[in-house]
Amino acid sequence: MLVALDASTSSPRQVVIAGKPDASDTQALLREVNHRYQPNEILILADGGPGQAYFTQKIEFFKDVHPIEGKATAYVCQNFVCQLPTSDLAVISRLLDKVKPPPNR
């Protein structure tokens, strides 16, 4: 019941990492996201493969998700609004550490 209460009073965040799964820059972004306990966060790796093609058929946003200037890039979104995509670990860290306001009731 506490998990349901937490889910109903929080505002889930989506983090999409665009990059090659084995690349060191992609791995660094994934580590930055994963070292925090954020149970209401959804993490998706957009690697340009069949999984991303499937998501693109369902969610148009994924057609525009790609590495920028050849670097793995993070897209941090909440309440259907995305921050500017970034490859900078410090910026991603700040975005992930922001306190999420509860949804309007």
HELIX and SHEET records of a PDB file:
HELIX    1   1 LEU A    2  THR A    9  1                                   8    
HELIX    2   2 SER A   24  ASN A   34  1                                  11    
HELIX    3   3 PRO A   50  LYS A   58  1                                   9    
HELIX    4   4 GLU A   60  ASP A   64  5                                   5    
HELIX    5   5 LEU A   89  ASP A   97  1                                   9    
SHEET    1   A 4 GLU A  41  ALA A  46  0                                        
SHEET    2   A 4 ARG A  13  ALA A  18  1                                        
SHEET    3   A 4 THR A  73  GLN A  78 -1                                        
SHEET    4   A 4 VAL A  81  CYS A  82 -1                                        
END                                                                             
